[in-house]
Each structure stands twice: as structure tokens, then as C-alpha cells.
Amino acid sequence: MKKSIISLTLATLAFAASAQANIKWDYVGAGYTDAGGDGPYIEGSFRLDSQWVADARLTRLSSGPADVNLLQAGINYLSGFKLDFSPTTQTYVLAGIDHAFGDADDTGVYGGVGLRHPLTPEVELYSEATYHTIADNYGSLAGGIAYYLSPDWAIRGNIALNSGDMKNEFRFGVSYQF
């Protein structure tokens, strides 16, 4: 009985280890966001080398008569730090610039930490904790999921819980990995 339980456990662990998705940093995406105002966004990410990833996002937020464009551009440093309980999880440090223009004009910087975890070949979880100096400073804890329809296409969704007067944010979109 013990041998069958041990062999079943080992087979399950071997399957789980081989069933991990390959985290893809190179992608372009588009979708809808609701962050106080709501509207479309486009984003992209490009791996520069084994440890550096550049990313950018442009969001158009409309709330009543006000239209604000928010541009974020930054860089991620893939730390290589592995979690003992999850060696396939990728951890990173991020920093960049936030710039609001249109009916609002403000610029700030952000920094934080994040992780991406391949749960299955089709599902990837991600989370980030950041601090932004734009809009009177606020902290943000975001979490989301990417579901890969194919190796090239994914549906993405996330929610960000923000501190202070900054509204919480919801995003839903699609991405093309290259």
C-alpha cells in the first residue's frame, strides 16, 4: 500500500513539474480597464536579455467630461531568486515612470516587486506590489491570471487594490506572445 501511494505521489509530482507553462515576457496586448474612469489600454513587454525586460502601457481613462491618458514605461530586473516551494516562479524588481496627460498633467515614478508563476501549461498567475509617486502617492497590490488559448494567444485579467484616494483597478484583455 505504501509503495503504491509513494509511486502515485512521485508520478503526480513528475506530471506537475512537466506541466508548467513557459513564462513569456515578449508580448503585445490590448483590452479594457476600469480604474475610476474607464477605457481601452494597449501594452507591450520585450525581453532585452536574460535578466532585463522593458515594458510600456498606454491607457485612456474617461470619467464624465474628463479624458486622461496614462503612459507607463519601465524596466523589470529578473532576480533569479527561486522560492524553495516553487522553483518555477520568476521573481523580479520593477521601476519606471508614470505620466498623465490630456485633461490632467502629472508625472511620477514607481517601483516595486513582482512574481510570475506558471500553474499549468495554459495558466500563469502573476502579482505585483508597487508604490507610485503620481496622483499624491499610492501603493498598489495587483494580482492576475493569463489563460493561454494557444502558445501565441492569451486572455488576461487582473485586479489592483490601491491605497489612498486612488480607485481600485480592473483590467481584462488579450495578448499575442512572440
C-alpha positions, 0 to 999 in steps of 0.5 A: 500500500505504501509503495503504491501511494509513494509511486502515485505521489512521485508520478503526480509530482513528475506530471506537475513539474512537466506541466508548467507553462513557459513564462513569456515576457515578449508580448503585445496586448490590448483590452479594457480597464476600469480604474475610476474612469474607464477605457481601452489600454494597449501594452507591450513587454520585450525581453532585452536579455536574460535578466532585463525586460522593458515594458510600456502601457498606454491607457485612456481613462474617461470619467464624465467630461474628463479624458486622461491618458496614462503612459507607463514605461519601465524596466523589470530586473529578473532576480533569479531568486527561486522560492524553495516551494516553487522553483518555477516562479520568476521573481523580479524588481520593477521601476519606471515612470508614470505620466498623465496627460490630456485633461490632467498633467502629472508625472511620477515614478514607481517601483516595486516587486513582482512574481510570475508563476506558471500553474499549468501549461495554459495558466500563469498567475502573476502579482505585483506590489508597487508604490507610485509617486503620481496622483499624491502617492499610492501603493498598489497590490495587483494580482492576475491570471493569463489563460493561454488559448494557444502558445501565441494567444492569451486572455488576461485579467487582473485586479489592483487594490490601491491605497489612498484616494486612488480607485481600485483597478480592473483590467481584462484583455488579450495578448499575442506572445512572440 
